């Protein structure tokens, strides 16, 4: 509940700045390393207090709200699910994280999301503002799989969201670089809200929520602070970037000697 109250306060701050679209990080209201705890806390959408509260928040403020992700129970499985909520408080789109974070880091840390979640199978492009804006939805570790971003962009995504709880080990070396690469490769705006600091479970997240232009320029960086980053974006930049570097429309098939 404390996290939800913090989200409400930060949402008001973002709206006061002029935000119409607000994005929250992965595991937006809870983060646990223990898979048993996550499984026990996971609820179906209709019983998920966080989801219901955030849907009401979007409705009360007439905003588009991206919930980076919540653990959602679906019959006999749990999925790491991102939600795009409309100004009427209704769920417009759902995206289940496709690439699960199963890694063994050099410092000895081991993460195995597949112990907790079942992976998604479907790429999602959401349409908002009477279909004027198209948003590709991804989550954290998806960032390392550029083909997903190519698919989203080729299917109309002009903004791609990357809500994350990025490791503090890989973050300093990979986070900004990979986000810039995905922006440049697709000619898309990247909006990447990120968890930051040390969590109650003992895990530490890298932070640095970023907004990046289609040309790969960092427009706003949240650094290590808990707070709001804000930027008005001009969608014409997507058109310019894709005309300048038309890689999305010049895909070629090729053979190998393997």
HELIX and SHEET records of a PDB file:
HELIX    1   1 UNK A    2  UNK A   17  1                                  16    
HELIX    2   2 UNK A   35  UNK A   41  1                                   7    
HELIX    3   3 UNK A   45  UNK A   47  5                                   3    
HELIX    4   4 UNK A   49  UNK A   61  1                                  13    
HELIX    5   5 UNK A  113  UNK A  115  5                                   3    
HELIX    6   6 UNK A  140  UNK A  144  5                                   5    
HELIX    7   7 UNK A  146  UNK A  154  1                                   9    
HELIX    8   8 UNK A  171  UNK A  186  1                                  16    
HELIX    9   9 UNK A  236  UNK A  244  1                                   9    
HELIX   10  10 UNK A  247  UNK A  249  5                                   3    
SHEET    1   A 4 UNK A  21  UNK A  23  0                                        
SHEET    2   A 4 UNK A  64  UNK A  74  1                                        
SHEET    3   A 4 UNK A  77  UNK A  85 -1                                        
SHEET    4   A 4 UNK A  91  UNK A  96 -1                                        
SHEET    1   B 2 UNK A 102  UNK A 104  0                                        
SHEET    2   B 2 UNK A 110  UNK A 112 -1                                        
SHEET    1   C 6 UNK A 124  UNK A 128  0                                        
SHEET    2   C 6 UNK A 133  UNK A 139 -1                                        
SHEET    3   C 6 UNK A 159  UNK A 163  1                                        
SHEET    4   C 6 UNK A 189  UNK A 192  1                                        
SHEET    5   C 6 UNK A 210  UNK A 212 -1                                        
SHEET    6   C 6 UNK A 218  UNK A 221 -1                                        
SHEET    1   D 2 UNK A 196  UNK A 198  0                                        
SHEET    2   D 2 UNK A 204  UNK A 206 -1                                        
END                                                                             
